[in-house]
Amino acid sequence: MSHMWRFEVPSGSKKWDMHRHKWDEVPRPSAGGTGVGRPGYPGTVIIGIDSSLGTAVAAIARDGEVLADEQSENALGHAEVIGDLLSRALQAAPEPTHVAIGMGPGPFTGLRVGIATARAFALGRRIPLVPVPSHDGIALGILLRDALTGTETPRFAVVTDARRREFAYSVYDGIDDDGLPIRILDATLSPRDELDARLAELGAVRYDATGVSAAMIALAAARALDAGRALAGFEPLYLRSPDVVAAHAPKRVS
């Protein structure tokens, strides 16, 4: 059964190695005590940015209200459009308190544009940067959509096109008490002709995703901040060598 978003898990798969950036100067969210929606964060507004599939920028308020949602599906023009998208989002939310950034999986060129933009923006505004796996944002959108329609969401995989006859996928099974997707398999690469068999073994429904909602990236960050949790580190999930290494069994990104 296939849906318009998508998923997988394998043997003979590949794992992402994290490509490190210098993040020391970037403000980090403070640990514990005063999350989004608590007294320590009155008027919280989060800018969400993702460039793993196309380019998207959004702004949400502390209660999840979407203040701006800008996107471009141009997979090759990230640098050309991201500045305009961010400017338009800031017209609706001129004083953001946090920046949430989708960390991939995604291609090197596109992903680094979004991450560099988010990092520079956070540094310039002296506000915290919150990393979020891009597949988590897609998964949250699926779960919220089903909740709104009263539909039970089975175990599912978010699947994105990794090109070169491969898919990237992460597996999810429900939503936790913090309102965040329960990720049971981290981002993995699979040959296209092996994906469906792997999904069948996992008992997971496949959701093919062609884009990432920056609003969902921001909402995932808001919920993680509220719970005092980190969803990801500051290392991007790039799709290609030298960031991908061969493996004989599924491995989690670490």
C-alpha positions in Angstrom: 0.0 0.0 0.0 1.5 3.3 -1.0 0.6 6.8 0.0 1.7 10.3 -1.2 4.6 10.8 1.2 6.6 7.2 2.0 9.3 4.5 3.8 11.9 1.5 4.4 14.6 -0.7 6.4 17.3 -3.2 5.1 20.1 -5.6 4.9 22.9 -4.5 2.5 21.9 -0.9 3.3 23.9 2.3 3.9 24.3 4.5 6.8 24.9 8.3 7.1 28.2 9.4 8.6 27.8 12.9 10.1 29.6 15.8 8.5 30.7 18.1 11.2 30.4 21.9 11.1 31.7 24.5 13.6 28.6 25.2 15.7 30.4 26.5 18.8 29.2 30.1 18.2 25.6 29.2 17.7 23.3 29.7 20.8 21.8 26.5 22.0 18.4 26.0 23.6 18.7 26.0 27.4 18.2 22.6 29.1 15.1 21.9 31.1 12.8 24.1 33.1 11.3 26.6 30.7 10.1 25.1 27.5 7.9 26.6 24.8 4.5 27.3 26.3 5.9 27.7 29.8 6.4 31.1 31.6 10.0 31.3 30.6 9.1 31.6 26.9 6.3 34.2 26.6 5.8 35.2 23.0 7.9 32.4 21.5 8.0 32.5 17.7 10.0 29.9 15.8 11.3 30.2 12.3 11.5 26.9 10.5 13.9 26.3 7.6 14.3 23.2 5.5 16.2 22.7 2.2 16.4 18.9 2.0 13.6 18.7 -0.6 13.1 22.0 -2.3 13.3 25.1 0.0 10.8 26.0 2.7 10.6 28.7 5.4 7.9 29.1 7.9 7.1 30.9 11.2 4.9 29.6 14.0 3.7 31.0 17.3 4.1 29.3 20.7 0.7 27.7 20.4 1.4 26.2 17.0 -0.4 28.9 15.0 1.3 29.2 11.5 2.2 32.8 10.9 3.9 32.3 7.6 4.6 29.4 5.3 6.7 30.0 2.3 8.2 27.4 -0.1 9.8 26.7 -3.4 9.8 23.3 -5.2 12.9 24.2 -7.2 15.3 21.5 -6.2 18.3 23.3 -7.7 17.7 26.9 -6.8 18.0 26.9 -3.0 20.5 29.7 -2.8 18.5 31.9 -5.2 15.2 31.6 -3.3 15.9 31.1 0.4 16.6 34.8 1.1 13.3 35.9 -0.4 11.4 33.2 1.4 13.0 34.2 4.8 12.2 37.8 4.1 8.6 37.1 3.5 8.3 35.0 6.6 9.9 37.7 8.7 7.2 40.2 7.5 4.7 38.1 9.5 7.1 37.3 12.4 9.7 40.1 12.7 10.9 39.1 16.2 11.6 35.3 16.2 13.0 33.7 19.4 14.3 30.4 17.9 15.3 29.0 14.5 14.5 25.3 13.7 16.5 23.8 10.9 15.8 20.5 9.0 19.0 18.5 9.1 18.2 16.1 6.3 18.6 13.5 4.9 19.3 15.5 1.8 21.8 16.2 -0.9 25.0 18.1 0.1 24.5 21.2 -2.0 20.9 21.9 -1.1 21.1 20.9 2.5 24.1 23.1 3.3 22.3 26.2 1.9 19.5 25.9 4.4 21.8 25.0 7.3 24.2 27.8 6.6 21.3 30.3 6.3 19.7 29.1 9.6 23.1 29.2 11.3 23.9 32.8 10.1 20.4 34.0 11.0 20.6 32.5 14.5 24.1 34.1 15.0 23.0 37.4 13.7 19.9 37.5 15.9 21.7 35.8 18.9 18.9 33.3 19.2 19.0 29.5 19.7 19.2 27.1 16.8 17.2 23.9 17.1 18.1 20.9 14.8 15.3 18.6 13.6 15.5 15.5 11.3 13.6 16.5 8.2 11.8 13.1 8.1 10.5 13.9 11.6 8.8 17.0 10.2 7.2 14.9 7.5 6.1 12.3 10.0 4.5 14.9 12.3 2.5 16.2 9.4 1.2 12.7 8.6 0.3 12.0 12.2 -1.5 15.4 12.7 -3.4 15.0 9.4 -4.7 11.6 10.4 -5.6 12.8 13.9 -7.7 15.6 12.4 -9.6 13.1 10.3 -9.9 10.5 13.1 -7.8 8.0 11.1 -5.6 5.5 12.9 -2.0 5.8 11.7 -0.3 2.4 11.3 3.4 1.9 11.5 4.8 3.8 8.5 7.9 4.9 6.7 8.7 8.3 5.4 10.5 7.8 2.0 12.3 10.4 0.0 14.1 10.2 -3.3 17.9 9.9 -2.8 18.5 9.8 -6.5 21.0 7.3 -8.1 18.3 4.6 -7.9 18.1 4.8 -4.1 15.5 6.0 -1.5 16.1 7.4 1.9 13.7 6.3 4.6 12.9 6.5 8.3 10.3 4.4 10.2 7.8 5.7 12.7 5.2 4.0 15.0 2.8 6.5 16.6 3.1 9.7 18.5 4.4 10.1 22.1 3.2 12.0 25.1 5.1 15.1 24.0 3.3 15.1 20.7 6.3 14.0 18.7 6.6 11.1 16.2 8.1 7.9 17.6 11.0 7.1 15.3 11.9 3.4 15.5 14.4 3.4 12.6 16.7 6.3 11.8 17.4 7.5 8.3 18.7 4.8 6.0 19.5 4.4 2.3 17.9 1.5 0.2 18.2 0.5 -3.4 14.8 1.3 -5.1 14.1 -2.3 -6.1 14.6 -3.5 -2.5 12.5 -1.0 -0.6 9.0 -2.6 -0.9 10.3 -6.0 0.3 12.0 -4.3 3.3 8.9 -2.4 4.2 6.8 -5.6 4.1 9.3 -7.2 6.5 8.8 -4.3 8.8 5.0 -4.2 8.5 5.3 -0.5 7.6 3.1 1.5 5.3 5.0 3.6 2.7 4.6 7.3 2.5 6.4 9.0 -0.4 7.3 12.6 0.4 8.1 15.2 -2.3 8.5 18.1 0.1 9.1 19.1 3.7 6.8 21.5 5.6 9.0 24.1 7.4 6.0 24.7 9.6 6.1 21.1 10.8 9.9 21.4 11.3 9.2 24.4 13.6 6.3 22.7 15.4 8.5 19.6 16.1 11.2 22.0 17.5 8.6 23.8 19.6 7.3 20.5 21.1 10.9 19.3 21.7 11.7 22.5 23.5 8.6 22.3 25.6 9.6 18.8 26.6 13.3 19.7 27.2 14.4 17.2 24.5 16.8 17.2 21.6 15.6 15.6 18.4 19.0 15.7 16.6 22.5 16.8 16.8 24.1 19.5 14.8 25.6 17.2 12.2 23.8 17.2 8.8 22.5 14.0 7.2 24.1 14.2 3.7 23.2 11.6 1.1 26.5 11.1 -0.6 30.1 10.2 -0.1 32.2 10.9 1.9 29.1 11.0 4.2 27.7 7.7 3.3 29.4 4.4 4.0 28.5 0.9 3.1 27.0 -1.5 5.7 25.8 -5.1 5.8 22.8 -4.4 8.0 20.6 -1.4 8.9 22.4 1.0 11.2 21.1 4.0 13.1 22.5 7.4 12.5 24.5 8.4 15.6 
